[in-house]
Amino acid sequence: MKVIVDIVYDGQSPITADQVYERARATLPRISLGTVYRNLNRLVQAGLISESKVGTVQCFFPHPYSNTHLECRVCGHLFSVPYDLSVHQVSQETGLAIDGYELRLKGVCKGCASKCT
């Protein structure tokens, strides 16, 4: 499971289970895709990583400080955005029992913006 956590935390942007699987095979050639999915789900349940959907594709990213993303409307990639929202403070101010959040910004990534210029 450490290999999978390391792969998710080493990335600069959210990663799919298939991408985790391909990278994990470099270290663990006999690992199965099912094992990757099971471990990713366990890590989400344990609160060590988070997940989000991009269209129909499930992406995984480090937790808890990467719950804000930019979804590029040109290429469709999901990028982590450094933004810290105090869920505890919002809970206290609103009286709501909040246990997490996800904020998705939509726009154009740097790579696509430079192609349009």
C-alpha positions in Angstrom: 0.0 0.0 0.0 2.9 2.4 0.6 3.9 2.2 -3.1 0.4 3.4 -4.0 0.4 6.2 -1.4 3.8 7.4 -2.6 2.6 7.4 -6.2 -0.5 9.5 -5.4 1.6 12.0 -3.2 4.4 12.2 -5.8 2.2 13.6 -8.5 1.6 17.2 -9.4 -2.0 16.6 -10.3 -4.7 14.1 -9.6 -4.0 10.6 -10.9 -6.3 7.8 -12.2 -6.3 4.3 -11.0 -4.9 3.1 -14.3 -2.0 5.6 -14.0 -1.3 4.4 -10.5 -1.3 0.8 -11.8 1.2 1.6 -14.6 3.5 3.3 -12.2 3.2 0.7 -9.5 4.1 -2.0 -11.9 7.6 -0.5 -12.2 8.2 -1.4 -8.6 5.8 -4.3 -8.2 5.5 -6.0 -11.6 3.0 -8.7 -10.4 0.5 -6.2 -8.9 -3.0 -6.4 -10.3 -5.3 -3.6 -11.3 -7.8 -5.0 -8.8 -5.3 -4.7 -6.0 -4.6 -1.1 -6.9 -8.4 -0.3 -6.9 -8.9 -2.0 -3.5 -6.0 -0.2 -2.0 -7.0 3.2 -3.4 -10.5 2.7 -1.9 -9.0 1.7 1.5 -6.8 4.8 1.4 -9.8 7.0 0.7 -11.8 5.4 3.5 -8.9 5.9 5.9 -8.7 9.6 4.9 -5.1 9.4 3.5 -6.1 10.3 0.0 -9.2 11.8 -1.6 -11.0 11.1 -4.8 -13.0 13.1 -7.4 -14.6 12.4 -10.7 -13.6 14.1 -14.0 -16.5 13.1 -16.2 -16.8 9.4 -15.7 -13.1 8.9 -14.6 -12.3 8.6 -10.9 -9.1 10.6 -9.9 -7.1 10.4 -6.7 -5.0 13.0 -5.0 -3.3 13.7 -1.7 -5.5 14.5 1.3 -6.5 16.7 3.0 -5.1 19.9 1.5 -5.8 19.2 -2.2 -9.6 19.4 -2.2 -9.6 22.3 -4.6 -9.2 21.7 -8.3 -9.2 23.5 -11.6 -10.9 21.6 -14.4 -9.6 22.7 -17.8 -12.5 23.2 -20.2 -10.1 22.6 -23.1 -8.1 19.5 -22.3 -10.3 18.2 -19.4 -7.4 17.7 -17.0 -7.9 18.2 -13.3 -5.2 20.2 -11.5 -4.9 20.6 -7.7 -5.0 24.2 -6.6 -3.4 25.3 -3.3 -6.4 26.6 -1.3 -7.0 25.9 2.4 -10.6 26.1 3.6 -11.2 25.7 7.4 -14.0 23.1 7.5 -13.9 23.3 11.3 -14.4 27.1 11.2 -17.3 26.8 8.7 -18.9 24.2 10.8 -18.7 26.4 13.9 -20.0 29.5 12.1 -22.9 27.7 10.3 -23.8 24.9 12.8 -23.5 22.4 10.0 -21.7 19.1 10.6 -19.2 19.3 7.7 -16.7 16.5 7.4 -15.1 17.5 4.1 -15.4 19.5 1.0 -14.6 19.7 -2.7 -14.3 22.9 -4.7 -13.9 22.7 -8.5 -12.9 25.7 -10.5 -13.4 25.7 -14.2 -11.2 27.5 -16.7 -8.2 27.0 -19.0 -4.9 25.5 -17.8 -1.5 27.1 -18.6 -0.7 24.6 -21.3 -3.9 25.2 -23.2 -3.8 28.9 -22.7 -0.4 29.1 -24.2 -1.6 27.2 -27.3 -4.4 29.7 -27.8 -2.1 32.7 -27.7 
